[in-house]
Structure formats: structure tokens, C-alpha cells
Amino acid sequence: MKGFKEFGVAMTGLFPVREAVDLAVTAERLGIGSVWFAEDYFFRGGIPYMAAAAMATEKIRIGLGVVNPYSRHPALIAMEFATLDEMSNMRTVFGLGSGVPYWMSQMGFSVKKPISKTRACVNLVRKIMTGELVNHQDKFFEAKDVQLIFKPVRPNPPIYLAFEGKQGLALSGEIGDGSILSIFNTPSYVKFAWERIKIGAEKSGKDLSNFEMVSYLPMVVDDDLDKAISITRDFMKLYLAHSQTGGPLMKHAGISDEETLSFRELESKGKDFGHLITDSMVQSLGIVGNVESCLKQIQEIVDAGVNTPVLFPVPGINVIETVTTIAEEIVPHLK
């Protein structure tokens, strides 16, 4: 897919469910194209968010980004996906990824073979969502006489993959209907992601004309740049300590392994590391500043290949006001 498709807004588990539902309703009224719900572990759960939003809206697309093949069996994923698709009247987009290794390790999951296991998971989920009786066994999963007792409203709803690295992005292009890029994208990284997606698509002979790239963007719109940077820096502390050392996200943002390790070391000791997150890092990893500046930064992301930029709300902002500003002053100018 080429060019800008729509703007979306995400809601993380930092916010109460009622606020998430209000946001979805407001976004729909303002003409925002999609609302996305993250499943970050030990935050509020993404699937309850999604279900509540599905019942409160009528037209807006509702995305889940993402669940993983370690904490849920594909049969449970298929059951939940099919139910949500019914609740939303086929407005759902489902995201699958291998999960954040640090969070997975906290629950005792060994995140081995993430590419192979996600491939197997997607394969089995799609089989079960046909509504047919499934008997299946592979290296990772088994399904004995598994069949949904209700008929899915769609036998093949879109499944997007969420990976940071080159192999996972290639898998997205090979078997996914789209790709969900995590927070901290840069135009350079987006171009890298498309290169890898195209390699995967060539492997399977897939046409990418309808393939959608979704990008989560931490964003603070404020005329006071120093204030915007300060708010965004506090948010980034929740995630930067767990970023992949040597991974392409940090590499393309110009953040060294040594800096990432310093974040992690201080965080593990319960110490604040905000002073290590420079203003330039915040401006590279997030969308911050006044309307004109944010519009320019988002357009650069779109020009690099993102079809659906998604506001990733930052605590400390008025989310409803921000979405209204985006709908009225930014979206009309994106191309």
C-alpha cells in the first residue's frame, strides 16, 4: 500500500477503561479512522478494552496490537479473535507478535524461536477461524478435534504482525496482512522495515498493494516545546530500559548500545535515568512540539512508508483535546 490511509489513535493500559471507550467514541465522531489497543503486560488488558470499544462504536476500525504465542494457545487466540470480530461487526484488525522479552521472562516464558513459533501460531489461528474441525500438530502446537461452536463472521480477518528485527519484518511480509511498528519509529527505521517486508513478500509471491503499515507514535502537541519534551521524556522511561540492545529501532534512532545498557542498569537498581534521555533523543523517538512541527514530523513518517500513523497517548496530556487537534489541524494536511 502506498501513501497515507488514515490516522489512528492507540490507548495503552495506563488509562482507565472508561477513558479508553470515551476516546474511541470521540475518535469515531471526529472521523479518525481507527483505534488501537495495546496489550502491555501488567498494565490493563488490551482485549477487554477492545471489547468495550467495539460495543460503544459503529464504524471505526478497532485494532489489537498485540498478543503473543507464548502466553496464549492459538486456539484461545482464535476464539477471542472470532468473538471480537462478531462484537465489532467485522471492524477488527488483529496483531500478533512475540512479546517483549523482559515481560515474558517475568512470567517464566522462554522466548525461543519467536519467528518459527509466530509462524506456526498464525497458521493454526487461521485454520481454526475457518470454523472447520481442526486436527493439527507441529513443533510448537497441538489441536485435537478443535472446532469453534459458533460460525465466525469472517473466516479470514486481517492479522498483522509486530516485529522489530529483520527476520520478523520479513515474516510480516510473507504471511501477514499488515505490520504494526512499535513505538520509537524513525523515518530511517520505517524504510528499513519496508525493505525487509518486501523480501518476505517476494518469498511467498505475495502482492503488497493492500499491505498496511501501522506506526505507533508517542506524541505531545504543545506550543511549549520544553514542556512537551519533559512530558514525553517521563513516558519514555517506561519503555527505553527494555528496548532491545543493538536492535534496529535504537540503531536507526542513533542511540548506542552503551546508552541503552545505562538505562537498563539504572532502572534495575530502581534509580531514575531521565537525565540520560537527552532532548534530541526525545525529539527523535517521539512527535513533540506545536501543530506545525508535529505535522511535519508525521508527514516525514508517512513519506517514509507508514500508511496509518497512530497517536500513542502519553500520560500528562489531555488525550481528547489532542485527538481533536489531530483530527482538525493535522489530518486534513497529511498526504
C-alpha positions in Angstrom: 0.0 0.0 0.0 1.3 3.4 -0.9 0.6 6.7 0.9 -1.4 7.9 3.8 -4.5 5.8 4.6 -5.9 7.2 7.8 -4.9 8.4 11.3 -5.4 6.2 14.2 -5.2 6.5 18.0 -4.0 4.0 20.5 -4.9 3.5 24.1 -2.5 1.9 26.5 -3.1 0.1 29.7 -2.1 3.2 31.6 -5.6 4.7 31.1 -8.8 3.5 32.8 -11.2 1.6 30.5 -13.9 4.2 30.6 -11.4 6.8 29.3 -10.5 4.4 26.5 -14.1 3.9 25.5 -14.7 7.7 25.6 -11.7 8.1 23.4 -12.9 5.6 20.8 -16.3 7.2 20.7 -14.8 10.7 20.3 -12.3 9.5 17.6 -15.2 8.0 15.6 -17.2 11.2 15.9 -14.2 13.2 14.7 -13.6 11.0 11.7 -10.4 9.3 13.0 -10.1 6.0 11.0 -9.0 3.5 13.7 -8.5 3.0 17.4 -5.8 0.5 18.6 -5.4 -1.2 22.0 -2.0 -2.3 23.3 -1.6 -5.4 25.4 1.4 -4.4 27.5 1.9 -6.9 30.3 0.9 -5.9 33.9 -1.0 -2.9 32.5 -4.7 -3.0 31.9 -5.6 -5.8 29.3 -6.0 -4.9 25.6 -8.8 -7.4 24.9 -11.3 -6.0 27.5 -10.5 -2.5 26.1 -11.2 -3.7 22.6 -14.5 -5.4 23.6 -15.8 -2.4 25.4 -14.9 -0.1 22.5 -16.5 -2.5 19.9 -19.8 -2.3 21.7 -19.7 1.5 22.1 -18.9 2.4 18.4 -20.3 1.6 15.0 -17.9 2.5 12.2 -14.3 3.0 13.4 -11.8 0.2 12.8 -10.6 -1.4 16.1 -7.1 -2.9 16.2 -5.4 -5.1 18.8 -1.6 -4.8 19.0 -0.5 -7.3 20.1 -0.9 -10.7 21.6 1.7 -13.4 21.5 2.0 -17.2 21.0 3.6 -17.8 24.4 1.0 -16.7 26.9 -2.0 -17.9 24.9 -2.5 -21.1 22.8 -3.6 -20.4 19.2 -7.0 -22.0 19.9 -7.7 -19.4 22.6 -6.4 -16.6 20.3 -8.7 -17.8 17.6 -11.7 -18.0 20.0 -11.1 -14.4 21.2 -10.4 -13.0 17.7 -13.6 -14.6 16.4 -15.7 -13.3 19.3 -14.3 -9.7 19.0 -14.9 -9.8 15.2 -18.5 -10.7 15.9 -18.9 -8.0 18.5 -17.5 -5.3 16.2 -19.3 -6.4 13.1 -16.1 -7.2 11.3 -14.3 -4.0 12.1 -11.3 -5.6 13.8 -7.7 -5.9 12.9 -5.7 -8.4 15.0 -2.0 -8.1 15.9 0.4 -10.9 16.7 4.0 -10.7 17.9 6.5 -12.5 20.0 6.1 -10.1 23.0 8.6 -8.0 25.0 11.3 -10.5 26.1 11.7 -8.8 29.5 7.9 -9.1 30.3 7.8 -12.6 29.1 10.7 -13.6 31.3 8.9 -12.2 34.3 6.2 -14.8 33.8 8.7 -17.6 33.2 8.2 -17.9 29.5 11.4 -18.7 27.5 11.0 -16.7 24.3 12.7 -19.2 22.0 12.2 -19.5 18.2 10.0 -16.3 18.1 9.8 -16.3 14.3 9.0 -20.0 13.9 6.6 -20.0 16.7 4.7 -17.0 15.5 4.5 -18.5 12.0 3.0 -21.7 13.5 0.6 -19.7 15.6 -0.7 -17.7 12.7 -1.1 -20.8 10.7 -3.2 -22.6 13.4 -5.2 -19.5 14.3 -6.3 -19.1 10.7 -7.2 -22.8 10.4 -9.4 -22.6 13.5 -11.0 -19.3 12.4 -12.4 -21.0 9.3 -14.9 -22.7 11.6 -13.9 -26.1 10.4 -12.9 -29.1 12.6 -9.1 -28.9 13.1 -6.7 -31.6 13.9 -3.2 -30.2 13.9 0.3 -30.9 15.3 3.5 -29.1 14.6 6.7 -28.4 16.5 5.0 -26.0 18.9 1.3 -26.6 19.0 -1.3 -29.3 19.0 -5.1 -29.2 18.4 -7.2 -32.3 18.7 -10.7 -32.1 17.3 -10.8 -28.4 17.8 -13.8 -26.5 16.4 -15.5 -23.3 17.4 -19.1 -23.9 18.4 -20.2 -20.7 16.6 -19.6 -19.7 13.0 -17.1 -16.9 12.7 -18.5 -13.8 10.9 -15.3 -13.8 8.8 -13.2 -16.9 8.2 -10.1 -14.7 7.4 -10.0 -11.5 9.4 -6.8 -9.4 8.9 -3.9 -10.5 11.0 -1.0 -8.0 11.3 2.4 -9.0 12.7 4.5 -6.9 15.0 8.3 -7.4 15.0 11.3 -5.1 15.3 14.0 -7.1 13.7 14.8 -8.0 10.1 13.6 -11.7 10.3 10.3 -10.8 11.9 9.6 -8.0 9.5 10.3 -10.4 6.6 7.8 -12.8 8.1 5.3 -9.9 8.2 5.7 -9.5 4.5 5.5 -13.2 3.9 2.4 -14.2 5.9 0.9 -11.1 7.4 -1.8 -8.8 6.1 0.0 -5.8 7.6 2.7 -4.7 10.0 2.4 -2.9 13.3 5.6 -1.0 14.2 6.2 -0.4 17.9 6.8 3.0 19.4 10.1 4.8 18.8 10.0 4.6 15.0 12.0 7.0 12.8 11.8 7.6 9.1 15.0 5.7 8.6 13.7 2.7 10.5 10.4 2.7 8.5 12.4 2.5 5.3 14.4 -0.4 6.7 11.1 -2.1 7.7 9.7 -1.9 4.2 12.9 -3.3 2.7 12.5 -6.4 4.9 8.8 -6.7 4.3 9.3 -6.7 0.6 11.9 -9.5 1.0 9.3 -11.6 2.8 6.6 -10.9 0.3 8.9 -11.9 -2.6 9.5 -15.2 -0.9 5.8 -16.1 -0.8 4.9 -14.3 -4.1 2.5 -12.0 -2.3 1.2 -8.7 -3.6 1.8 -5.9 -1.2 -0.7 -3.5 -2.8 -3.1 -3.9 0.2 -0.5 -4.4 2.9 -0.8 -1.8 5.6 2.0 -0.4 7.8 0.8 0.9 11.1 3.1 3.0 13.3 2.6 3.8 17.0 3.9 7.4 17.7 4.3 8.8 21.2 3.0 12.4 20.6 2.7 15.6 22.7 1.3 18.6 20.9 2.1 21.8 22.8 3.4 25.2 21.9 5.8 25.0 24.8 8.5 22.7 23.4 10.3 22.3 26.7 7.1 21.2 28.4 6.3 18.7 25.5 9.8 17.2 25.8 9.6 16.9 29.6 6.2 15.1 29.4 7.4 12.7 26.7 10.7 12.0 28.5 8.8 10.8 31.6 6.8 8.5 29.4 9.8 7.1 27.6 11.3 6.0 30.8 8.6 3.3 31.0 9.9 1.7 27.8 13.5 2.6 27.0 15.1 0.5 29.7 13.6 -2.6 28.0 14.5 -1.7 24.4 16.5 -4.2 22.5 20.2 -3.5 22.8 21.7 -3.4 19.4 18.2 -3.6 17.8 17.3 -1.7 14.7 14.9 0.7 16.4 17.6 2.1 18.6 20.2 1.9 15.9 18.2 3.9 13.4 17.4 6.5 16.2 21.1 6.9 16.8 21.1 5.5 20.4 24.1 3.4 21.2 24.2 0.1 23.0 26.1 1.7 25.8 23.3 4.2 26.3 20.6 1.5 26.3 22.5 -0.5 28.8 22.9 2.5 31.0 19.1 3.0 31.0 18.6 -0.7 31.9 21.3 -0.7 34.7 19.8 2.3 36.5 16.3 1.1 36.1 17.2 -2.3 37.5 18.6 -0.5 40.6 15.4 1.5 41.0 17.1 4.7 40.0 15.8 7.4 37.8 17.6 7.7 34.4 15.6 10.5 32.9 18.7 12.7 32.9 20.3 10.3 30.4 17.4 10.8 27.9 18.5 13.8 26.0 16.2 16.4 24.3 17.5 15.2 20.9 16.6 11.5 21.8 13.1 12.6 22.8 12.6 14.5 19.5 14.0 11.6 17.5 11.9 8.9 19.2 8.6 10.9 19.6 6.5 13.5 17.9 6.7 16.7 20.0 6.1 20.4 19.6 3.5 22.7 18.2 1.0 21.7 15.5 3.2 22.8 12.6 6.2 20.9 13.9 4.2 17.7 14.7 2.6 17.8 11.2 6.0 18.0 9.6 7.3 15.1 11.7 4.3 12.9 11.0 4.5 13.7 7.2 8.1 12.5 7.3 7.0 9.2 8.8 4.3 8.9 6.1 6.7 9.8 3.3 9.0 7.0 4.6 6.2 4.5 4.1 3.7 4.5 7.0 0.1 4.3 5.9 -1.5 4.6 9.3 0.2 6.8 11.9 -1.3 6.2 15.3 -1.2 8.5 18.3 0.3 6.7 21.3 -1.0 8.7 24.2 1.4 10.0 26.8 0.3 10.4 30.4 0.2 14.1 31.2 -1.7 15.2 28.1 -5.4 15.7 27.6 -6.0 12.9 25.1 -9.4 14.1 23.9 -8.0 17.6 23.2 -5.0 16.0 21.4 -7.2 13.8 19.2 -9.4 16.8 18.4 -6.4 18.8 17.4 -5.1 15.9 15.2 -8.5 15.5 13.5 -9.0 19.2 12.9 -5.5 20.6 12.3 -3.2 17.7 11.2 -5.1 15.0 9.4 -6.5 17.4 6.7 -3.0 18.3 5.7 -1.5 14.8 5.5 -0.9 13.3 2.1 
